[in-house]
Amino acid sequence: MNYFSYRDENELLNIIIGLTLPRTGFPSPFYDLGYKVMAIEQSFVNGKGKTVKPDIIIANQDKSILVLFEAKSGKNAELEQLDNYYNIKSKDLINNAGFNRELFDKGFNVSYFCYKLTFIDEEKVLACENLIKSIEDKYDYPVIMFNKEDGFISLILNEYIDDELNTLFNGILEIPTDKIPRLLKFDQHTTKQEIKNEIIRNILSYILKDKLEFTIEELTSDVISPYSGFEKLIGSQTKKAIKNKVKYAMRDISKEKSDYFNWNSTQKCWKIDESLKDPNYNQLNALKNIISNGENIDGQMNIFEI
């Protein structure tokens, strides 16, 4: 049995992002319809002065339609959040979120994306039923559901402004669950240990590319996503939270392996010791052992498969 924690919202985010990019083996209907990712976890203030932070915002410039996605994996949507989204006005998207009016001349939707069910501490939670109870007959937010067991997404409540999205999700959009991309790896809720694991993977990649120095900014971008440019879509608060965790995790790693890493205060970068330019098995294994339990984490590739 696979148990999904609340943090599996990251998987939902990666599905949405994946649908907007042409990738072999994974469907890209958002891309085919002309949608692009505009922002990830970007905070802005609504007309009532309340802060909202949609997980992902996508837009179709040709259709002039914007969709703000909020991912949920177990909890009921809080009334305050639902009301805050309801109070978003067009001028808020222009003045506070920084979007051009041309992106949503025909309107915008707030849409929720949830699992059909999840497991919290081995207890089954009917995530989508909980969400529907919070929204039905009160708000017009379209809700799409991910049935992970059977591998599909469908629209289960309300409709989008874009009829082509309604057509897409009124049927069954099949999702190959073994090919869900990890375009966005971590968010502000990621633990320091998870960050450490990913830092080691990136450092090993640097070593194999003869890159023996790196800045915290470079490392943070690589930790967030392996795809160049994605970090520019991340909201400033989320990026700052991840950067701080990367900074402290890197300090911990340097204490564990002080002979491997050195902070250059003049150049403001970390330097990898020259002895690792052509590392032997024992050196690689020493780095591998920093990863929690020395094992694969969350199904990620083994560090020796870089």
C-alpha positions, 0 to 999 in steps of 0.5 A: 500500500502506498501512503500519501502524506499532505506533502504529496501536493508536490506530485500534483504540482508536477502533474500540472507543470508536466501537462504544460510541457511537451515530454515523451511518455507524458501527456501535454494537453495544456501545452497543446491548447496553448497554456504556459506556466506563469508562476509557482507559489507566488504570493499577492494581495487580493482586493480585501488586503488578504494574501493568497498564494496559488500553487501554480498559475497557468495562462493561455495568451491566445485565449486570454484566460488565466487559471490559478491552481490550488493543490489539496491532498487531504485536508478540507479547504479552509474557509478563509482560503476559499474566501480569499480566492473568491475576493481576487479581482482582475485589478489584483492580478494586474496591480499586485500579481504583475500580470498583463490584462491581455493574459485574462481579458476573457476571465480567470478561474481558481481551480482546485486539484486533489487526490481521490483519496490519500492516506494519513498515518495509514488512515484512509482520507477521502480527500476529494469528498472533503474538498467538494463539501467545502466548495459545492453550492458555495463557490464556482471553483472547478475541481479536478481529481487525480485517481492515482490508483487507476491513473487518470484525472477528471473534472468532478465539480463546476466548469472552466471558462475555457470550454476546451478544458471542460472537454479535456477533463469531462472525459478521462485524461490518462496519467502514466503514474510511473512517468510523472515528471519531477520538474519541481523537486522541493518547496518551502515545506521540505525538510533540511534532511531532504535538502541535504540528500538533494545537495549531495546528488547535485554535488556529485553531479558537479564533481562528475562535470569538473565543476569544483565551485558553486554559489548558494544561488546556483545550488538552490536553483539546482535543488529546486528543479533540474530544469534551467529557468524554473527557479525564475517562476518560483515566488520570492517567499518560497525561494527564500525559504528553500535558499535558507534551508540550502544554506544551513544544510550545506553548512552541516555537510561541510562540518561532516566532511570538512576536508571536502568543502571550504567556504570562500568568503571573498568569492562568496562560493563553496569550493570542492576539494581538488582531491575529489576531481577524480574521486575514488569509490571510498570518497563517493561512498562517504558522500553517499552516506550523508544521504539519510540511511544511505538509501534512495529517498522517495524513489529518486535515482541512486546517486551513482546513476548520475 
